[in-house]
Amino acid sequence: MRAFKFVIPIMLIVGTFGWIMLDNNFQEVPEKTRVVITLGAVLASGFISFFLFPKNEGEKY
């Protein structure tokens, strides 16, 4: 449940902005390398956000 609320949107945002920034500012970098850099950023942000957000945010005691 947590993955659908936080992790996936964060991964999509990081991937989109990462690709746009690499495409606009670093055209000399080959496209294959830009894809690898973007995928690495997406996976790293997903991994970090998975552990940073609480598991049971909806349940309050």
N, C-alpha and C positions, 0 to 999 in steps of 0.2 A: 504494500500500500504506500509506503514511504517513497518508493522509487517513482511512482507515477506522480506524486505531488511535487517533489523537489528535484530529484536527481536528473530525470530525463529533461525537464525544461532547462535546467542549468547547462546540461551537456549540449542541448541544441543552441542555446544562446552563445556559449563559448565557441562552438563550431562555426556558427554563422559569422560572428565578429572576427574570429581568428582567420577565417578564409578571406573575408573582406579586407582586413588589414594586410595580410600577406599579398593579396592580389593588387591592392592599390600602392603599397609602399615598396614591395620587393619583387618587381617583375622579372628581375634577372635570375631569381631562384627557379629552377625547373619545376614544372607543375607536379611531377611525381613526388618531389621533395616537399612541396607545399602541402600535398595531401597527407603525407606521413607526419609532418609537423602538426597539422590540424587534428588528425586522429589521435596523436599523442596528447595534445591539449585536452581534447574531449574526454579521453579515458582518464587522464589525471584529475580533471575537474569532477568527473563523475565519482571517482574513487574517494576523493577528499570530501565531497558533499554528502556521500553516503554515510560517512562516519561522523560528520559534524552535526547533522540534523538529528534531533531526538527521534527515537523509534515510536514512542507513543505520545505524540504531541497533542492529540485530541483528548486523551484521558487526563483529567486533572483530579488530583486527590485532595 
